[in-house]
Amino acid sequence: EKLGDRTALIAAVEELEGGESKYTPSSWTAFTATLTDLRVVAADTDASESEVARAMNLLETEKAKLVLRADISELTEKLGITLVQSHYTAASWLVYANARNNALEVISDANATQEQVDAALNALNSAIDGLGKPGDKTELNALIAEAKGKKQTDALKKAIADAEAISADTQASEQDVAAAVAALRSAMNDSGKKGGCGGNAYGASGLAVVLALAGFALIAMRRKRA
């Protein structure tokens, strides 16, 4: 049998040397036995065509099983951001803390795939974006005091109670406070409209009576003059 052309095999073996820094430890460990066999054939000047062909087929099959180490640079950079827990609501901080812990586990795993790293990064970014700051309640508290001075309808009473619950909640977010302000202001406006209808003169029938009395008084004055 003719001697095999080992050129491609030798080049492939040389390229794979030192691959432990490029591939995950688990996949590289499984590949080392194959690499040893490939080295033997690549160094054999008497290797036949069939031996070289079998070695090349083995190379293609086993190399496909190698897993590249994941790029963790972006995730590592994101984990380097310093955030202060007291600046955020407890609920949103818990989500962030869980995402951060998961990210730390992923980058500490040398066998983590790029998909796992990307998923951890996406979860961490989402948690950071979702961090909510406790809302400033100055406007809300002033509005509650103002609302208590108005005529109390059932709707306004409920809105005040809801607003007071948000005011007492030390973990209420900016969005929670803004929503409470909007709801209370709306209830106050509705209450004012209802109050205006009842307190502005007497309604349609009452106005008719007033006009009628005024007409009678005018007629009586004209009769006296006559």
C-alpha positions in Angstrom: 0.0 0.0 0.0 1.2 3.5 -0.8 2.5 5.8 1.8 -0.1 8.3 2.9 0.1 12.1 2.6 0.4 13.3 6.2 0.6 17.0 5.4 -3.0 17.9 6.4 -2.8 15.6 9.5 0.4 17.1 10.7 -1.0 20.6 10.3 -4.2 19.7 12.2 -2.2 18.1 15.1 0.0 21.2 15.3 -3.0 23.4 15.4 -4.6 21.4 18.2 -1.5 21.4 20.4 -2.1 23.6 23.5 -5.9 23.4 22.9 -6.5 23.1 26.7 -6.6 27.0 26.8 -9.0 27.2 24.0 -11.5 24.5 24.8 -13.5 23.6 27.9 -11.6 21.3 30.3 -14.2 18.5 30.1 -14.3 18.4 26.3 -10.5 18.7 26.0 -9.9 15.9 28.5 -12.2 13.6 26.4 -10.2 14.6 23.3 -6.7 14.0 24.6 -6.7 10.2 24.0 -7.7 10.9 20.4 -4.9 13.5 20.0 -2.4 11.0 21.2 -3.4 8.6 18.5 -3.3 11.3 15.9 0.2 12.3 17.0 1.4 8.7 16.4 0.1 8.6 12.8 1.3 12.1 12.0 4.8 11.2 13.1 4.9 7.8 11.3 6.8 8.3 8.1 5.7 4.8 7.1 1.9 5.5 7.6 -0.1 4.1 4.8 -2.9 5.9 2.9 -5.6 4.0 4.7 -4.0 4.7 8.1 -3.8 8.4 7.3 -7.4 8.4 6.0 -8.6 6.7 9.2 -6.7 9.3 11.3 -8.3 12.1 9.4 -11.8 10.7 9.8 -11.2 10.3 13.5 -9.9 13.8 13.7 -13.1 15.2 12.1 -15.4 13.2 14.3 -13.7 13.9 17.6 -12.8 17.5 16.9 -16.5 18.3 16.4 -17.1 17.3 20.0 -14.7 20.0 21.3 -16.4 22.9 23.0 -14.9 26.4 22.9 -14.4 28.2 26.2 -17.0 30.9 26.6 -16.1 34.6 26.4 -16.8 36.0 29.8 -15.3 39.4 29.4 -18.6 41.3 29.1 -20.2 39.4 32.0 -17.1 40.0 34.2 -17.2 43.7 33.4 -20.9 43.9 34.3 -20.2 42.1 37.6 -17.6 44.8 38.4 -20.3 47.5 38.7 -20.8 48.6 42.3 -24.4 49.1 43.4 -25.6 50.1 46.9 -28.5 48.0 48.3 -30.0 50.8 50.4 -30.6 52.9 47.3 -33.1 50.4 45.9 -36.3 48.7 46.9 -36.0 45.3 48.7 -38.0 43.4 46.0 -36.0 44.7 43.1 -32.7 44.2 44.9 -33.6 40.5 45.6 -34.0 39.9 41.9 -30.7 41.6 41.2 -28.9 39.6 43.9 -30.2 36.3 42.6 -29.1 37.2 39.0 -25.7 38.3 40.2 -25.1 35.1 42.2 -26.1 33.1 39.2 -23.6 35.0 37.0 -20.8 34.5 39.5 -21.5 30.7 39.4 -21.4 30.7 35.6 -18.1 32.5 35.3 -16.5 30.3 37.9 -17.4 27.2 35.8 -14.7 26.6 33.3 -17.0 24.3 31.4 -19.8 26.9 31.0 -20.9 27.3 27.4 -21.3 30.6 25.6 -25.1 30.1 25.7 -25.0 29.8 29.5 -22.8 32.9 29.8 -25.0 34.9 27.5 -28.1 33.9 29.4 -26.5 34.9 32.7 -25.5 38.3 31.2 -29.1 38.9 29.9 -30.6 38.0 33.3 -28.2 40.3 35.1 -28.8 43.2 32.7 -32.5 42.8 33.1 -32.2 42.8 36.9 -30.1 45.9 36.8 -32.6 47.7 34.6 -35.4 46.6 36.9 -33.9 48.0 40.1 -36.4 50.5 41.5 -35.6 53.4 43.8 -37.8 54.2 46.8 -40.1 57.1 45.7 -40.1 60.6 47.2 -43.4 61.0 49.0 -43.3 64.7 49.6 -46.0 65.5 47.0 -48.1 62.4 48.0 -48.2 63.4 51.7 -49.1 67.0 50.8 -51.9 65.7 48.5 -53.2 63.4 51.2 -53.5 66.3 53.7 -55.3 68.4 51.0 -57.7 65.5 50.2 -58.7 65.1 53.8 -59.9 68.7 53.9 -62.3 68.1 51.1 -65.8 66.7 51.1 -65.4 62.9 51.6 -67.0 60.7 49.0 -66.6 56.9 49.2 -64.3 57.0 46.2 -62.2 59.7 47.7 -62.0 57.9 51.1 -60.7 54.8 49.3 -58.2 56.8 47.3 -56.9 58.4 50.5 -56.6 55.0 52.3 -54.7 53.6 49.3 -52.4 56.7 49.2 -51.7 56.4 52.9 -50.8 52.7 52.5 -48.2 53.7 49.9 -46.9 56.6 52.1 -46.4 54.1 54.9 -44.6 51.6 52.7 -40.9 52.3 53.1 -40.2 50.1 50.0 -42.7 51.8 47.7 -41.0 52.6 44.4 -41.0 55.8 42.4 -43.6 54.2 40.1 -45.8 53.2 43.1 -45.7 56.7 44.5 -46.4 58.3 41.1 -49.4 56.0 40.6 -50.8 56.8 44.0 -50.4 60.6 43.4 -52.3 60.2 40.1 -55.1 58.1 41.6 -55.6 60.4 44.5 -55.6 63.5 42.3 -58.1 62.0 40.0 -60.4 61.1 42.9 -60.1 64.6 44.3 -61.1 66.0 40.9 -64.1 63.7 40.7 -65.1 64.6 44.2 -64.9 68.3 43.4 -67.1 67.9 40.3 -69.8 66.1 42.3 -69.7 68.6 45.0 -70.0 71.5 42.6 -73.2 70.2 41.1 -74.9 69.9 44.5 -73.5 73.2 46.0 -73.9 75.5 43.0 -77.4 77.0 43.5 -80.1 74.3 43.6 -79.9 72.4 40.4 -82.4 72.9 37.5 -85.6 72.8 39.5 -84.3 75.0 42.2 -83.2 77.6 39.7 -86.7 77.6 38.2 -88.2 78.4 41.6 -85.8 81.2 42.2 -86.6 82.8 38.9 -90.3 82.4 39.5 -90.1 84.2 42.9 -88.1 87.0 41.3 -90.8 87.4 38.7 -93.6 87.6 41.3 -91.7 90.2 43.3 -91.2 92.3 40.2 -95.0 92.2 39.4 -95.9 93.1 42.9 -93.5 96.1 42.9 -95.1 97.4 39.6 -98.6 97.1 41.1 -97.7 99.2 44.1 -96.3 101.9 41.9 -99.5 101.8 39.8 
